[in-house]
Amino acid sequence: MTAATRHGPRNAITDVSGVLVGHHHRLDSDAALGSGWATGCTVVLVPGGGVASVDVRGGGPGTRETDLLDPSHTVQQIDAVLLTGGSAYGLAAADGVMRRLEEQGLGIPMGGPEAVVPIVPAAVIFDLPVGGWRERPDAGFGYRAAQQAGELFDSGSVGAGVGARAGSLKGGVGTASALLDLPGVGAVTVGALVVANPVGSVFDPATGLPWGASAELDGEFGLRPPDPAEVAAANGTPAKGTVLNTTIGVVATDAVLTKAGCKRLAVAGQDGLARAVRPAHSPLDGDTIFAVATGTGGSAPDRTVSGVPAAFPAELALLDAVCATAATCVERAIVHAVLAATSVAGIPAYRDVLPSAVDPVRSRGTQ
């Protein structure tokens, strides 16, 4: 197993070549619990297509096209993943992503010059009580998010993270990446993007620091021990008050992986979620992690170099290193989501409740 010691230039999922991210949201300045607009969606685009799978651990998921991602099923590649607010209603935003991709000729070719079927799996968070119940993402949101997709994007209370709540605090969108150099394969990048909206806590009540703070690479979080009085106040912050939650996300790599390998990658991503959120995977969450491999980095695994026996997949050594790194990337991405979040609808952000822990110069919300 090879441990990552540095992150990519943007410390974002878009450090994986062939991956783009776009947001669209609507946020009223006077949004409150029960009124106004405070929701959105985030699209992870893979314009060249990517091998993909998914792992669903929460007891209350809201998803689309996840059966297709079973390694035993026919379709091998996807074109995008939609992460959205709006609970089950928000799945309608995937229609807009498909329409945008169809305009670009992206999808499974079906014979004619314009006949394509884009493959866009999706997952939702439950954010309906934040803002007005009937104000939720639709196909127009998905279309605009896909239009905005690029290598640079914002984190925090943006896109699908606008209405997210992380335990008693404001949740949001977070991302992270890591670089590996693997024998017989070469340079490989792993990245993650999450929308943190769990029922569980994202910080240690004893220290006030995020659970995932110890996964830091190269001082990326800029944290310091907070004032004990702030920790006491944070522990007294009112609980979320809703039984429907969920953390959803995407793990991506430019390594050459099979669909079965991507399934293991998604499983590993859930390990990172469980490190950064406690408890995780509850009956009240819909925790869902997608995994995508673009195959644009490194070379295909060679068992003569890795020494993997013929009884095992040739990608085994590569997969072991990439899975370990993916778990850490998800863990770090959740910390970034919490640190970059800003208050919406009166929900306090980590930086509001524990300001002495955050270095405002080093904490950032744009990749």
Secondary structure, DSSP 8 states (H G I E B T S, - for coil): --------SSSSGGGSTT-EEEEEEEE-TT-BBTBS-EEEEEEEEEEEEEEEEEEE-SSS--EES-GGGSTTSS--EEEEEEEESSGGGGGGHHHHHHHHHHHTT-SEE-SSTT-EE----EEE---TTBB-TT----HHHHHHHHHT-BS--B-BSSGGGTT-EETTEE-EEEEEEEEEEETTTEEEEEEEEEEE--SSBSB-TTT-SBGGGGG-STT-S-B----HHHHHHHHTS-----S----EEEEEE-S---HHHHHHHHHHHHHHHHHHSBS-S-TT---EEEEEE---SS----HHHH---TTS-TTHHHHHHHHHHHHHHHHHHHHHHHHH---BTTB--HHHHSGGGB-TTT---B-
